[in-house]
Amino acid sequence: MCENNQWRHSIRNLIFRFVYICLFSAVTLTGCASRGSEFLGKWINTKNPNDTFQVTRNGDEFLIVGQEQKTGVGALYKDGALEVKGAFLSVNLTYVKRTDTILGPGFFGQIEYKRQK
């Protein structure tokens, strides 16, 4: 009888450890894999529908391709924004969760892009 209880206790302990490891792994991997996923998709300028771009994953980085471009520009996810580094300066694209839009720099203030449905 005592051996049976020890066996049950060992199995129960093993099951709890296994479930804990699975849940911890799932939470950790989900948090790491989704960094920057809010930027993925096709985006349209709210004031000029002809101005569009698409954001895709490119390994650990992102690729931003404009409507008329055949090649894209690389971007890194840094501090909650996509950072595009140019020859002289870098540009940040910021995602606004409340409105599901991206804000980027323009000549006269910020440009707002909405997600294409």
C-alpha distance (Angstrom), angle and dihedral (degrees) to the residues before:
residue distance angle dihedral
M1 . . .
C2 3.80 . .
E3 3.82 91.9 .
N4 3.81 89.8 52.2
N5 3.82 91.8 53.9
Q6 3.80 91.7 47.4
W7 3.78 90.2 50.6
R8 3.83 91.9 49.8
H9 3.80 91.2 47.5
S10 3.83 91.1 50.4
I11 3.80 92.9 48.5
R12 3.81 92.0 46.7
N13 3.80 89.9 49.6
L14 3.79 90.7 49.3
I15 3.82 92.2 49.8
F16 3.83 92.2 49.6
R17 3.80 91.2 50.0
F18 3.79 91.7 48.1
V19 3.82 93.0 49.4
Y20 3.82 91.3 46.3
I21 3.82 92.1 50.9
C22 3.82 91.9 47.6
L23 3.82 93.2 49.4
F24 3.80 92.8 45.2
S25 3.81 91.2 48.9
A26 3.80 92.9 48.0
V27 3.80 93.1 50.2
T28 3.79 92.7 45.9
L29 3.80 95.4 46.8
T30 3.80 93.5 44.8
G31 3.79 91.6 52.6
C32 3.79 93.1 49.5
A33 3.78 98.1 42.1
S34 3.79 96.7 50.6
R35 3.81 99.4 52.1
G36 3.79 105.8 131.7
S37 3.80 96.0 3.5
E38 3.81 89.5 126.9
F39 3.82 87.9 73.1
L40 3.82 95.5 56.3
G41 3.80 117.4 109.5
K42 3.78 141.5 45.8
W43 3.82 118.4 -47.6
I44 3.83 130.4 -160.5
N45 3.81 127.4 -159.8
T46 3.83 107.1 -113.7
K47 3.83 92.0 -140.3
N48 3.82 99.6 36.3
P49 3.83 115.2 34.9
N50 3.82 90.1 -169.2
D51 3.82 89.7 66.6
T52 3.81 106.2 82.4
F53 3.78 138.9 147.5
Q54 3.78 138.3 178.8
V55 3.79 128.2 -136.7
T56 3.81 119.1 -152.0
R57 3.79 134.7 167.9
N58 3.78 118.3 -99.2
G59 3.81 103.8 -174.6
D60 3.81 107.1 -71.3
E61 3.79 90.7 -14.1
F62 3.79 135.1 61.5
L63 3.79 130.6 -118.2
I64 3.81 120.7 -144.3
V65 3.80 114.3 -160.8
G66 3.80 121.9 -174.7
Q67 3.80 124.6 -142.4
E68 3.81 96.2 -99.2
Q69 3.81 98.5 29.9
K70 3.78 124.3 104.3
T71 3.80 93.1 -166.2
G72 3.75 128.0 44.3
V73 3.76 139.0 -138.4
G74 3.79 120.3 -113.8
A75 3.79 120.9 -122.8
L76 3.80 135.5 -175.5
Y77 3.80 127.1 -144.3
K78 3.80 105.1 -123.2
D79 3.81 130.2 161.7
G80 3.82 92.9 -13.4
A81 3.82 95.2 -51.2
L82 3.79 138.2 85.8
E83 3.78 110.2 -109.5
V84 3.80 117.7 -154.7
K85 3.79 112.6 -167.4
G86 3.78 118.0 -152.0
A87 3.79 132.1 -176.9
F88 3.81 94.1 -89.9
L89 3.79 106.5 15.3
S90 3.78 143.7 6.5
V91 3.79 127.1 -119.4
N92 3.80 126.7 -150.7
L93 3.80 124.1 -148.6
T94 3.79 111.6 -157.9
Y95 3.80 124.7 -157.7
V96 3.82 116.6 -141.4
K97 3.80 107.6 -154.8
R98 3.81 95.9 -168.0
T99 3.82 93.4 60.4
D100 3.85 98.9 23.4
T101 3.80 89.9 -125.3
I102 3.80 138.2 127.7
L103 3.78 121.8 -131.1
G104 3.79 119.8 -151.8
P105 3.78 135.0 170.9
G106 3.80 121.0 -87.4
F107 3.80 136.5 176.1
F108 3.82 93.7 -95.8
G109 3.79 103.2 29.4
Q110 3.77 131.6 -55.0
I111 3.78 126.8 -21.5
E112 3.79 118.4 -139.4
Y113 3.81 122.3 -145.4
K114 3.79 124.0 -168.9
R115 3.78 125.6 -154.4
Q116 3.82 114.9 -100.6
K117 3.79 110.0 -121.4
